[in-house]
């Protein structure tokens, strides 16, 4: 036997699931418990007191009832049942005066002949006691016939009613709570309830909504100050994360946040410690992942609808067949067990002692099931009355400053609808964790707690240009304390997707250089005005051209712009930059991308652009016609652009002073003769190509001062190179040159000569006539000796000899007064071959700066 508590536990769910139980589910659970009590009570009564009592119907009694009295006297026959003795007797009681007829007298006379005394005594006893008629059945026969008639004469519903009610009720209970038990929905529900509870209790929820209330009217401020319970959060601000009215860089619709509104700070609400902040940030991440996981399906919704339909069908089925059995439950029953050969009677009249109680319980059960069914019908009406697979936070958006709370769908929406039936405050507080504005605000608070002024000061360093530089990497935003570093020269922001530059940047009067690496920073109007007037150099690194902030194209005083990112789509159509027309003072433009042609917008800055650098990633630069318009460009770099020849458009740049065609595929430079029209060209860099020879027409570039031909395939140096009298730097490193021509002595202005990584074995004496040499790189060759005339290079500060076949160094190195050991690149054992006084002289530190000319 099981107790009521054990059966009722079937309908128990975890207390945390109560928020997903609307009133109709709770009411149906209570109805199910009452139906369980009815079933258990009826079953208990049936097991302990249910029985049928039967008496045989006597044939003689039936006949006597059927015969009329010829004398006009009426005899009444009553049938009495003695249940305590399990016996029955039939008594015939005559209420009329006894009339003695001749037949009776004759009968009595005949019987008196045998036993006159006993007969008279019996007759007198009958007349005196009125005893019943005997059936000649013993106790075991009565027990047998009672059990037989219980199964034969009693309707089946009377016998199994408690068990049917129990089974139906268990099915209804299981149907009501199946969505809490099914694995594919249970896990989502558990996760949702857990997150919802944490969001409801999170201090950040209270802080965010309370600050929203603080931004309301004066009435709401007073209410917030005096209220002890949760206030009604109403705000006129539609977007808490947007800039104030003083920052029109970002447009928005709806109400505007007024920066002049006084703010009421409540210490118990606004103070958020680090632990609470970290927990809130974790909740934002959990909500984001849960939403992505649940919104893609509607299994929970379908399962709830399915179980409601099953309960409704079950209600109709129970009502239809149960109502027909109400009238079949009765107190009296006629039983014909066909056991005459065992009992001696064919018909029995039986009584069912539990009939009245069962009938009342059945009527009660039908009433309960009707109420249950009507609630099921109401549930179906609610399920299909509104689209439960869509949930809008419109009311929350209107009452709070978080206007960006998105609408949700599918199972996520259905769960929120169910929660609203419990308490709408849950979804309102939950919506805070769906708002990006709220998340950004939390990140800002946590960021400012972590990155204080002192911590930021420790990260400030000096760069190669001896400027104070701060590099912030992968933060959730820009800490407010950054703008307090008023002496900062360079600010680098990398991988900060929610970077926002506020008006406080106007304090940084020394800031002239800004780096934005994958950081589409937003600026307030005041901040933009400051950057427009003070920023001189801007570096922008991006993956998509849309990441370039729009305000970048409006910096009128910007002088240097560095763009690094993809500017070419998959179908080889160039992604256009916005107009650069507003960059009126731009002097240097550096583009590192995958261009197939020079962006036409670059021509907007052509009149004042002095340096253009294009670094490709190996993509072939085909169209270069735009270069012809850049007549004022003095420096041009086209690196890694897969150029095979020197572009003809370059020859139109009359003001060109330096040309760098590094890392291309140039094999021949016959067009070099056209450089004679570029009167100002002083530096030509053709390094890292595939050039095999230098044409003699190079002599026409009279003003050339620097020539870089390293990392090519040169085997000889033509005499024409040494006719360039103004040449100060010559780099032919890493080729296949075997001989240094004696004409090198003609380069009287040569200061830097690099021939490292070739096949030179002898140094001509004419080389040492270049008395202005300051840098001489002779490493990784086959040189066997250094002439003593090296002492003529009085201005030599750097000498590379490592990687040759030398066995000693000349002692005359000591006469190179500016050479020091730090500028002498040679093996240690060769250095030891020098006289001690020479080594001492080389070890002296004169503080002369090192320069190699590269």
LUMTI-702867 format. One record per residue (C-alpha): residue in one letter; x negated, y, z negated. Coordinates in steps of 0.5 Angstrom, whole numbers, always signed. Each point is the difference from the previous one (the first is absolute). Example, Ala and Ser with C-alpha at 12.3 -4.5 7.8 and 13.67 -1.06 7.14 Angstrom:
2
(a; (-25; -9; -16))
(s; (-2; +7; +2))
This chain:
854
(x; (+0; +0; +0))
(x; (-3; +7; +2))
(x; (+2; +6; -4))
(x; (+3; +7; +3))
(x; (-7; +3; -1))
(x; (-3; -5; +5))
(x; (+5; +1; +5))
(x; (+0; +8; +0))
(x; (-7; +0; +1))
(x; (+1; -2; +7))
(x; (+2; +7; +1))
(x; (-5; +3; -4))
(x; (-5; +4; +4))
(x; (-6; +4; -2))
(x; (+1; +7; -3))
(x; (-4; +3; +5))
(x; (+5; -2; +5))
(x; (+6; +4; -3))
(x; (-2; +6; +4))
(x; (+2; -4; +6))
(x; (+7; -2; -3))
(x; (+6; +5; +2))
(x; (+6; +0; -4))
(x; (+4; -5; +4))
(x; (-6; -5; -1))
(x; (+0; +1; -7))
(x; (+7; -1; -1))
(x; (+0; -6; +4))
(x; (-5; -3; -4))
(x; (+4; +1; -6))
(x; (+6; -3; +3))
(x; (-4; -6; +2))
(x; (-2; -1; -7))
(x; (+7; +0; -2))
(x; (+2; -5; +5))
(x; (-6; -4; -3))
(x; (+4; +1; -7))
(x; (+6; -3; +3))
(x; (-3; -6; +3))
(x; (-4; -2; -6))
(x; (+6; +1; -5))
(x; (+5; -4; +5))
(x; (-6; -5; +1))
(x; (-1; +0; -8))
(x; (+8; -1; -1))
(x; (+0; -5; +5))
(x; (-5; -4; -3))
(x; (+2; +0; -7))
(x; (+8; +0; +0))
(x; (+2; -1; +7))
(x; (+5; -7; +0))
(x; (+6; -3; +3))
(x; (+5; -3; -4))
(x; (+5; -5; +3))
(x; (+6; -4; -2))
(x; (+3; -6; +5))
(x; (+7; +2; +3))
(x; (+5; -6; -3))
(x; (+4; -3; +5))
(x; (+6; -1; -5))
(x; (+0; +7; -2))
(x; (+1; +2; +7))
(x; (+6; -5; +1))
(x; (+3; +2; -7))
(x; (+0; +7; +2))
(x; (+3; -1; +7))
(x; (+6; -4; -3))
(x; (+6; +4; -2))
(x; (+4; -2; -6))
(x; (+7; -3; +1))
(x; (+3; +2; -6))
(x; (-2; +7; +1))
(x; (-5; +0; -6))
(x; (-7; +4; +2))
(x; (-6; -4; -2))
(x; (-7; +5; +0))
(x; (-6; -3; +1))
(x; (-7; +4; -2))
(x; (-7; -2; +2))
(x; (-5; +1; -6))
(x; (-8; +0; +1))
(x; (-4; -2; -6))
(x; (-7; +3; +2))
(x; (-3; -1; -7))
(x; (+1; -8; +0))
(x; (-1; -1; +8))
(x; (+7; -3; +0))
(x; (+7; +1; +3))
(x; (+7; -2; -2))
(x; (+7; +1; +3))
(x; (+5; +1; -5))
(x; (+8; +0; +1))
(x; (+4; +4; -4))
(x; (+7; +0; +0))
(x; (+4; +6; -3))
(x; (+7; -2; +1))
(x; (+4; -5; -4))
(x; (-2; -7; +1))
(x; (+6; -4; +3))
(x; (+0; -7; -1))
(x; (+3; -4; +6))
(x; (+1; -7; +1))
(x; (-6; -1; +4))
(x; (-4; +3; -5))
(x; (+3; -4; -6))
(x; (-1; -7; +4))
(x; (-7; +2; +1))
(x; (-1; +1; -7))
(x; (+4; -6; -2))
(x; (-5; -4; +5))
(x; (-6; +3; -3))
(x; (+2; -1; -7))
(x; (+0; -7; +1))
(x; (-7; +0; +1))
(x; (-2; +5; -5))
(x; (+5; +4; -3))
(x; (-4; +3; -5))
(x; (-6; +3; +4))
(x; (+5; +3; +5))
(x; (+4; +4; -4))
(x; (-6; +2; -4))
(x; (-3; +3; +7))
(x; (+6; +3; +2))
(x; (+1; +4; -6))
(x; (-8; +2; +0))
(x; (+1; +2; +7))
(x; (+6; +4; -1))
(x; (-4; +3; -6))
(x; (-7; +1; +2))
(x; (+1; +1; +8))
(x; (-6; -3; +2))
(x; (-3; +1; +7))
(x; (-1; -5; +5))
(x; (-6; -4; +1))
(x; (-4; -1; +6))
(x; (-4; -6; -2))
(x; (-7; +4; +2))
(x; (-6; +0; -4))
(x; (-5; +6; -1))
(x; (-5; -3; +5))
(x; (+5; +0; +5))
(x; (+2; +7; -1))
(x; (-7; +3; +0))
(x; (-1; -4; +7))
(x; (+7; +3; +3))
(x; (-2; +7; -3))
(x; (-7; +0; +4))
(x; (+3; -3; +6))
(x; (+6; +5; +1))
(x; (-6; +6; -2))
(x; (-3; -2; +7))
(x; (+6; -2; +4))
(x; (+6; +5; -2))
(x; (-4; +6; -2))
(x; (-2; +5; +6))
(x; (-7; +0; +2))
(x; (-1; +7; -2))
(x; (+3; +0; -7))
(x; (-6; -5; -1))
(x; (-6; +4; +4))
(x; (+2; +7; -1))
(x; (-5; +2; -5))
(x; (-6; -3; +4))
(x; (+3; +3; +7))
(x; (+0; +7; -4))
(x; (-7; -2; -2))
(x; (-3; -1; +6))
(x; (+4; +6; +4))
(x; (-3; +4; -5))
(x; (-7; -2; +0))
(x; (+0; +1; +8))
(x; (+3; +7; -1))
(x; (-6; +1; -5))
(x; (-5; -3; +5))
(x; (+3; +4; +6))
(x; (-1; +7; -4))
(x; (-7; -1; -2))
(x; (-3; -4; +5))
(x; (-3; +6; +3))
(x; (-4; +1; -6))
(x; (-3; -7; +0))
(x; (-1; -1; +8))
(x; (-8; +0; +1))
(x; (+0; +5; +6))
(x; (+4; +5; -4))
(x; (-1; -1; -7))
(x; (-8; +2; +1))
(x; (+3; +6; +4))
(x; (+5; +2; -6))
(x; (-5; -1; -5))
(x; (-5; +4; +3))
(x; (+5; +6; +1))
(x; (+3; -1; -7))
(x; (-7; +1; -3))
(x; (-2; +6; +5))
(x; (+6; +3; -2))
(x; (-1; +0; -7))
(x; (-7; +2; +0))
(x; (+2; +6; +4))
(x; (+6; +2; -4))
(x; (-4; +0; -6))
(x; (-7; +3; +3))
(x; (-2; +7; -3))
(x; (-1; +2; +7))
(x; (+7; +0; +2))
(x; (+2; +4; -6))
(x; (-5; +5; +1))
(x; (+2; +0; +8))
(x; (+7; +1; -1))
(x; (-1; +5; -6))
(x; (-4; +5; +4))
(x; (+5; -1; +5))
(x; (+5; +3; -5))
(x; (-5; +5; -2))
(x; (+0; +3; +7))
(x; (+8; +1; -1))
(x; (+4; +6; -2))
(x; (+0; +3; -7))
(x; (+5; -4; -2))
(x; (-3; -6; +2))
(x; (-6; +2; -4))
(x; (+4; +1; -6))
(x; (+3; -6; +0))
(x; (-7; -4; +1))
(x; (-3; +4; -6))
(x; (+6; -2; -5))
(x; (+2; -7; +3))
(x; (-2; -6; -4))
(x; (+2; -5; +5))
(x; (-1; -1; +8))
(x; (+2; +7; +3))
(x; (+3; +0; +7))
(x; (-5; +2; +5))
(x; (+2; +5; +5))
(x; (-5; +4; +4))
(x; (+0; +5; +6))
(x; (-6; -3; +2))
(x; (+0; -5; +6))
(x; (-7; -2; +1))
(x; (-4; +1; -7))
(x; (-7; -2; +4))
(x; (+1; +6; +5))
(x; (-4; +6; -1))
(x; (+4; +6; -3))
(x; (+3; +6; +4))
(x; (-7; +3; +0))
(x; (-2; -5; +5))
(x; (+3; +0; +6))
(x; (-5; -5; +4))
(x; (+5; -6; -2))
(x; (+7; +2; +2))
(x; (+6; -4; -3))
(x; (+7; +1; +0))
(x; (+5; +1; -6))
(x; (-1; +4; -6))
(x; (-7; +3; -1))
(x; (-4; -1; -7))
(x; (-1; +6; -3))
(x; (-7; +1; -3))
(x; (+3; +6; -4))
(x; (+4; -5; -4))
(x; (-2; +0; -7))
(x; (-2; -8; -2))
(x; (+2; -3; -7))
(x; (-5; -4; -2))
(x; (+2; -6; -5))
(x; (-6; -3; -4))
(x; (+4; -7; -1))
(x; (+1; +0; +7))
(x; (-5; +3; +5))
(x; (-6; -3; -4))
(x; (-2; -6; +4))
(x; (-6; -4; -3))
(x; (-4; -4; +5))
(x; (+2; -7; -2))
(x; (+8; +2; +2))
(x; (-3; +4; +6))
(x; (-3; -7; +2))
(x; (+6; -4; -1))
(x; (+4; +5; +4))
(x; (-5; -1; +6))
(x; (+1; -7; -1))
(x; (+7; +0; +0))
(x; (+0; +5; +7))
(x; (-4; -6; +3))
(x; (+5; -5; -2))
(x; (+6; +3; +2))
(x; (-3; +1; +7))
(x; (-2; -7; +1))
(x; (+6; -2; -3))
(x; (+4; +4; +5))
(x; (-4; -3; +6))
(x; (+2; -7; -3))
(x; (+7; +1; -1))
(x; (+3; +5; +5))
(x; (-2; -5; +6))
(x; (+6; -5; -2))
(x; (+7; -1; -3))
(x; (+0; -7; -3))
(x; (+2; +3; -7))
(x; (+6; +4; +3))
(x; (+2; -6; +4))
(x; (-1; -5; -6))
(x; (+4; +4; -4))
(x; (+6; +1; +5))
(x; (-1; -8; +1))
(x; (+1; -1; -7))
(x; (+6; +5; -1))
(x; (+4; -3; +6))
(x; (-1; -7; -3))
(x; (+3; +2; -7))
(x; (+6; +3; +4))
(x; (+1; -6; +4))
(x; (-1; -4; -7))
(x; (+5; +4; -3))
(x; (+5; -1; +6))
(x; (-1; -8; +0))
(x; (+1; +0; -8))
(x; (+6; +4; +0))
(x; (+4; -4; +6))
(x; (-1; -7; -3))
(x; (+0; +2; -7))
(x; (+7; +4; +0))
(x; (+3; -7; +3))
(x; (-1; -4; -7))
(x; (+3; +5; -5))
(x; (+6; -3; +0))
(x; (-2; -7; +1))
(x; (-3; +0; -8))
(x; (+6; -2; -4))
(x; (+1; -3; -7))
(x; (+5; -7; +2))
(x; (-2; -5; +6))
(x; (+3; -6; +2))
(x; (-6; -6; +1))
(x; (+1; -6; +4))
(x; (-6; -4; -1))
(x; (+2; -7; +3))
(x; (-3; -4; -6))
(x; (+7; -3; -2))
(x; (-4; -7; +0))
(x; (-4; +3; -6))
(x; (+5; +5; -4))
(x; (+7; -3; +2))
(x; (+2; +7; +2))
(x; (+0; +3; +7))
(x; (+1; +8; -2))
(x; (-2; +4; -5))
(x; (+1; +7; -2))
(x; (-6; +4; -2))
(x; (-2; +7; -3))
(x; (-6; +4; +1))
(x; (-2; +4; -6))
(x; (-5; +5; +3))
(x; (+5; +2; +6))
(x; (+2; +6; -3))
(x; (-7; +2; -2))
(x; (-3; -1; +7))
(x; (+6; +3; +3))
(x; (-2; +7; -4))
(x; (-7; -1; +2))
(x; (+1; -1; +7))
(x; (+4; +6; +1))
(x; (-5; +4; -4))
(x; (-5; -3; +5))
(x; (+4; +2; +6))
(x; (+0; +7; -3))
(x; (-7; +1; -1))
(x; (-2; -3; +7))
(x; (+5; +5; +3))
(x; (-3; +6; -3))
(x; (-7; -3; +2))
(x; (+2; -1; +7))
(x; (+3; +7; +0))
(x; (-7; +3; -2))
(x; (-3; -4; +5))
(x; (+4; +3; +5))
(x; (-2; +7; -2))
(x; (-7; -2; +0))
(x; (+1; -2; +8))
(x; (+3; +7; +1))
(x; (-6; +3; -3))
(x; (-5; -4; +4))
(x; (+3; +2; +6))
(x; (+3; +7; -1))
(x; (-6; +4; +0))
(x; (-7; -2; +4))
(x; (-4; -3; -6))
(x; (-6; -1; +4))
(x; (-1; +7; +0))
(x; (-2; +4; -6))
(x; (+0; +8; +1))
(x; (-4; +4; -6))
(x; (+4; +6; +3))
(x; (+3; +2; -7))
(x; (-7; -1; -3))
(x; (-3; +4; +5))
(x; (+5; +6; -1))
(x; (-1; +0; -8))
(x; (-8; -1; +0))
(x; (-6; +4; +4))
(x; (-1; -7; +3))
(x; (+3; +1; +7))
(x; (-5; -5; +3))
(x; (+3; -6; -3))
(x; (+2; -5; +5))
(x; (+6; -4; +1))
(x; (-1; -7; +0))
(x; (+4; -6; +3))
(x; (+1; -8; +0))
(x; (-1; -3; -7))
(x; (-3; +6; -3))
(x; (+6; +4; +1))
(x; (+4; -6; -2))
(x; (-3; +0; -7))
(x; (+0; +7; -1))
(x; (+8; +0; +1))
(x; (+0; -5; -5))
(x; (-4; +4; -5))
(x; (+5; +6; +1))
(x; (+5; -5; -2))
(x; (-3; +0; -7))
(x; (-3; +7; +0))
(x; (-2; +5; +5))
(x; (-5; +3; -4))
(x; (-5; -6; +2))
(x; (+0; +1; +7))
(x; (-1; +7; -1))
(x; (-6; -1; -4))
(x; (-2; -5; +4))
(x; (+0; +5; +6))
(x; (-6; +4; -3))
(x; (-4; -6; +2))
(x; (+2; +0; +7))
(x; (-2; +7; +1))
(x; (-7; +2; +3))
(x; (+1; +7; -3))
(x; (+0; -3; -6))
(x; (-5; -5; +1))
(x; (-5; +6; +2))
(x; (+2; +4; -6))
(x; (-2; -6; -4))
(x; (-6; -1; +4))
(x; (-2; +7; -1))
(x; (+1; +0; -8))
(x; (-4; -6; -1))
(x; (-5; +3; +5))
(x; (-1; +6; -4))
(x; (-1; -4; -6))
(x; (-5; -4; +3))
(x; (-4; +5; +4))
(x; (-2; +6; -5))
(x; (-4; +6; +2))
(x; (-6; -3; -4))
(x; (+1; -7; +4))
(x; (+0; +4; +6))
(x; (-6; +4; -2))
(x; (-4; -6; -1))
(x; (+1; -2; +8))
(x; (-2; +6; +3))
(x; (-7; -1; +3))
(x; (-4; +4; +5))
(x; (+0; -2; +7))
(x; (-6; +0; +6))
(x; (+2; +8; +1))
(x; (-1; +1; -8))
(x; (+7; +1; +0))
(x; (+5; -2; -6))
(x; (+4; -5; +2))
(x; (+6; -5; -3))
(x; (+2; -6; +4))
(x; (+7; -3; -3))
(x; (+1; -7; +3))
(x; (+7; -4; +0))
(x; (+4; +4; -5))
(x; (+7; +1; -1))
(x; (+0; +7; +1))
(x; (-5; +6; -1))
(x; (-1; +2; -7))
(x; (+2; +7; -2))
(x; (-7; +0; -4))
(x; (-3; +0; +7))
(x; (+2; +7; +1))
(x; (-3; +3; -6))
(x; (-7; -2; +3))
(x; (-1; +7; +3))
(x; (-7; -1; +1))
(x; (+1; -6; +5))
(x; (-2; +1; +7))
(x; (+2; -7; +3))
(x; (+6; -4; -1))
(x; (+1; -7; +3))
(x; (+7; -3; -1))
(x; (+0; -7; +3))
(x; (+5; -5; +0))
(x; (+5; +4; -4))
(x; (+7; -1; +3))
(x; (+4; +5; -4))
(x; (-5; +5; -1))
(x; (+3; +7; -1))
(x; (-4; +7; +0))
(x; (+3; +5; -5))
(x; (+0; +7; +0))
(x; (-6; -1; -6))
(x; (-5; -1; +6))
(x; (+0; +8; +1))
(x; (-5; -1; -7))
(x; (-5; -3; +4))
(x; (-3; +6; +4))
(x; (-7; -4; +1))
(x; (+4; -6; +4))
(x; (-2; +1; +8))
(x; (+0; -8; +2))
(x; (+6; -5; -1))
(x; (+0; -7; +2))
(x; (+6; -4; +1))
(x; (-1; -7; +1))
(x; (+7; -4; +1))
(x; (+3; +5; -4))
(x; (+6; +4; +3))
(x; (+0; +5; -5))
(x; (+5; +5; -1))
(x; (-1; +7; -2))
(x; (+4; +5; -3))
(x; (+1; +7; +4))
(x; (-4; +4; -5))
(x; (-6; -6; +0))
(x; (+1; +1; +8))
(x; (-1; +7; +0))
(x; (-7; -1; -4))
(x; (-2; -6; +4))
(x; (+1; +4; +7))
(x; (-4; +6; -3))
(x; (-6; -3; -3))
(x; (-1; -7; +3))
(x; (-5; -1; +5))
(x; (-1; -7; +1))
(x; (+5; -6; +0))
(x; (-1; -7; +1))
(x; (+6; -5; +2))
(x; (+0; -7; +0))
(x; (+6; -4; +2))
(x; (+3; -6; +3))
(x; (+6; +3; +4))
(x; (-1; +7; +2))
(x; (+7; +1; -3))
(x; (-4; +0; -7))
(x; (-4; +7; +2))
(x; (+4; +5; -4))
(x; (+4; +5; +4))
(x; (-3; +6; -4))
(x; (-7; -2; +3))
(x; (+1; +3; +6))
(x; (+2; +7; -3))
(x; (-7; +1; -3))
(x; (-1; +6; +3))
(x; (-7; +1; -3))
(x; (-2; -7; +1))
(x; (-7; -1; +3))
(x; (-2; -7; +0))
(x; (+5; -6; +1))
(x; (-2; -7; +0))
(x; (+6; -5; +2))
(x; (-2; -7; -1))
(x; (+6; -5; +2))
(x; (+4; -4; +6))
(x; (+2; +5; +6))
(x; (+1; -5; +5))
(x; (+6; -5; +0))
(x; (+1; -7; +3))
(x; (+2; +2; +7))
(x; (-6; +5; +0))
(x; (+4; +6; +0))
(x; (-3; +5; -5))
(x; (+3; +2; -6))
(x; (+1; +8; +0))
(x; (-3; +4; -5))
(x; (+5; +6; -2))
(x; (-2; +7; +3))
(x; (-7; +2; -3))
(x; (+2; +7; +3))
(x; (+0; +3; -7))
(x; (-7; -2; -2))
(x; (-3; +7; +3))
(x; (-6; -1; -4))
(x; (-2; -7; +1))
(x; (-7; -1; +2))
(x; (-2; -7; -1))
(x; (+5; -6; +2))
(x; (-2; -7; -1))
(x; (+4; -6; +2))
(x; (-1; -7; -1))
(x; (+5; -4; +3))
(x; (+1; -5; +6))
(x; (+2; +5; +5))
(x; (+0; -1; +8))
(x; (+1; +7; +1))
(x; (-2; +7; -3))
(x; (+7; +2; -3))
(x; (+3; +6; +4))
(x; (+1; +4; -7))
(x; (-7; +1; -1))
(x; (+0; +5; +5))
(x; (+4; +4; -4))
(x; (-6; +2; -4))
(x; (-5; +0; +6))
(x; (-1; +7; -1))
(x; (-3; +0; -6))
(x; (-3; -7; -1))
(x; (-7; -1; -1))
(x; (-1; -7; -1))
(x; (+4; -6; +2))
(x; (-2; -7; -2))
(x; (+4; -6; +2))
(x; (-2; -7; -3))
(x; (+4; -6; +4))
(x; (+0; -7; -3))
(x; (-2; -3; +7))
(x; (+6; +2; +4))
(x; (-2; +3; +6))
(x; (+1; +8; +1))
(x; (+2; +0; +7))
(x; (+3; +7; +1))
(x; (-4; +6; -2))
(x; (+2; +6; +4))
(x; (+3; +4; -6))
(x; (-8; +1; -1))
(x; (+0; +5; +5))
(x; (+4; +5; -4))
(x; (-4; +0; -6))
(x; (-5; +5; +3))
(x; (-2; +2; -7))
(x; (-2; -7; -3))
(x; (-8; +0; -2))
(x; (+0; -7; -3))
(x; (+3; -6; +3))
(x; (+0; -7; -2))
(x; (+3; -6; +4))
(x; (-2; -6; -4))
(x; (+2; -7; +1))
(x; (+5; +2; +6))
(x; (-3; -6; +5))
(x; (-2; +6; +5))
(x; (-4; -3; +5))
(x; (-3; +7; +3))
(x; (+0; +7; -2))
(x; (+7; +3; +1))
(x; (+0; +5; +5))
(x; (+4; +5; -4))
(x; (-5; +1; -5))
(x; (-4; +4; +5))
(x; (+5; +5; +0))
(x; (-1; +2; -7))
(x; (-5; +6; +1))
(x; (-1; +1; -8))
(x; (-2; -7; -1))
(x; (-6; +0; -5))
(x; (+0; -8; -2))
(x; (+3; -6; +3))
(x; (+0; -7; -3))
(x; (+3; -6; +4))
(x; (-2; -5; -6))
(x; (+2; -7; +1))
(x; (+3; +0; +7))
(x; (-2; -5; +6))
(x; (-4; +5; +4))
(x; (-5; -3; +5))
(x; (-2; +6; +4))
(x; (-1; +7; -1))
(x; (-1; +2; +7))
(x; (+5; +6; -1))
(x; (-4; +3; -5))
(x; (-3; +5; +5))
(x; (+7; +3; -1))
(x; (-2; +2; -7))
(x; (-4; +6; +3))
(x; (+6; +4; +0))
(x; (+1; -1; -7))
(x; (-5; +6; -2))
(x; (+1; -1; -7))
(x; (-1; -7; -1))
(x; (-5; -2; -5))
(x; (+1; -7; -3))
(x; (+2; -6; +4))
(x; (+2; -6; -3))
(x; (+0; -6; +4))
(x; (-2; -6; -5))
(x; (+3; -7; -1))
(x; (+2; +0; +8))
(x; (-3; -5; +5))
(x; (-4; +5; +4))
(x; (-6; -3; +3))
(x; (-3; +6; +3))
(x; (-1; +8; +0))
(x; (+1; +3; +6))
(x; (-5; +6; +2))
(x; (+5; +5; +1))
(x; (+0; +0; -8))
(x; (-5; +6; +1))
(x; (+6; +5; +2))
(x; (+2; +0; -7))
(x; (-5; +5; -2))
(x; (+3; +2; -7))
(x; (+0; -7; -2))
(x; (-2; +0; -7))
(x; (+2; -7; -3))
(x; (+0; -7; +4))
(x; (+3; -6; -3))
(x; (-1; -6; +4))
(x; (-1; -6; -5))
(x; (+4; -7; +0))
(x; (+0; +0; +8))
(x; (-4; -4; +5))
(x; (-6; +5; +2))
(x; (-6; -3; +2))
(x; (-4; +6; +2))
(x; (+0; +7; -2))
(x; (+0; +4; +7))
(x; (-5; +6; +0))
(x; (+6; +5; +1))
(x; (+2; -1; -7))
(x; (-6; +3; -2))
(x; (+1; +7; +4))
(x; (+5; +2; -5))
(x; (-4; +5; -3))
(x; (+5; +2; -5))
(x; (+1; -7; -3))
(x; (-1; -1; -7))
(x; (+3; -7; -1))
(x; (+0; -6; +4))
(x; (+3; -7; -2))
(x; (-2; -6; +4))
(x; (+1; -5; -6))
(x; (+2; -7; +1))
(x; (-1; -1; +8))
(x; (-6; -4; +4))
(x; (-5; +6; +1))
(x; (-7; -3; +0))
(x; (-4; +6; +2))
(x; (+0; +7; -3))
(x; (-2; +5; +6))
(x; (-5; +5; -1))
(x; (+4; +5; +2))
(x; (+3; +0; -7))
(x; (-5; +5; -1))
(x; (+3; +5; +4))
(x; (+6; +1; -6))
(x; (-3; +5; -4))
(x; (+6; +2; -4))
(x; (+2; -8; -1))
(x; (+1; +0; -8))
(x; (+3; -7; +0))
(x; (-2; -6; +4))
(x; (+4; -7; -1))
(x; (-3; -6; +4))
(x; (+2; -6; -6))
(x; (+2; -7; +3))
(x; (-4; +0; +7))
(x; (-6; -3; +2))
(x; (-5; +5; +0))
(x; (-7; -2; -2))
(x; (-5; +6; +1))
(x; (+1; +7; -2))
(x; (-2; +5; +5))
(x; (-5; +5; -2))
(x; (+5; +6; +3))
(x; (+5; -2; -5))
(x; (-4; +3; -5))
(x; (+0; +7; +4))
(x; (+7; +1; -3))
(x; (-2; +3; -6))
(x; (+7; +2; -2))
(x; (+2; -7; -1))
(x; (+3; +0; -7))
(x; (+3; -7; +1))
(x; (-3; -6; +4))
(x; (+3; -7; +0))
(x; (-4; -5; +3))
(x; (+3; -6; -4))
(x; (+1; -7; +3))
(x; (-5; +0; +6))
(x; (-6; -3; +1))
(x; (-5; +5; -2))
(x; (-7; -2; -2))
(x; (-3; +6; -2))
(x; (+1; +7; -2))
(x; (-4; +5; +3))
(x; (-4; +5; -5))
(x; (+3; +6; +4))
(x; (+6; -1; -4))
(x; (-3; +5; -4))
(x; (+2; +5; +5))
(x; (+7; +0; -2))
(x; (+0; +5; -6))
(x; (+7; +0; -1))
(x; (+2; -7; +0))
(x; (+4; -2; -6))
(x; (+3; -7; +3))
(x; (-4; -5; +3))
(x; (+3; -7; +1))
(x; (-5; -6; +2))
(x; (+3; -6; -4))
(x; (+1; -6; +5))
(x; (-6; +1; +4))
(x; (-7; -4; +1))
(x; (-4; +5; -4))
(x; (-6; -3; -5))
(x; (-2; +7; -3))
(x; (+2; +7; +0))
(x; (-4; +6; +2))
(x; (-3; +4; -6))
(x; (+1; +6; +4))
(x; (+8; +0; -2))
(x; (-3; +4; -6))
(x; (+0; +6; +4))
(x; (+7; +0; +2))
(x; (+1; +4; -6))
(x; (+8; +0; +0))
(x; (+0; -8; +0))
(x; (+2; -3; -6))
(x; (+1; -8; -2))
(x; (+7; +1; +0))
(x; (+0; +2; +7))
(x; (-5; -5; +2))
(x; (+4; -7; +2))
(x; (-6; -5; +0))
(x; (-1; -7; -3))
(x; (-3; +0; -7))
(x; (-7; -3; +2))
(x; (-1; +5; +6))
(x; (+1; +5; -5))
(x; (-5; -3; -5))
(x; (-5; +1; +6))
(x; (+0; +7; -1))
(x; (-6; +4; -4))
(x; (+2; +1; -7))
(x; (+0; +8; +1))
(x; (+4; -1; +6))
(x; (+5; -4; -4))
(x; (+0; +5; -6))
(x; (+1; +5; +5))
(x; (+6; -3; +3))
(x; (+3; -2; -7))
(x; (+0; +7; -2))
(x; (+7; +3; +0))
(x; (+1; +7; +3))
(x; (+7; +1; +0))
(x; (+0; +0; +8))
(x; (+7; -2; +2))
(x; (+0; -6; +5))
(x; (+3; +1; +7))
(x; (+0; -5; +6))
(x; (+4; +3; +5))
(x; (+5; -5; +1))
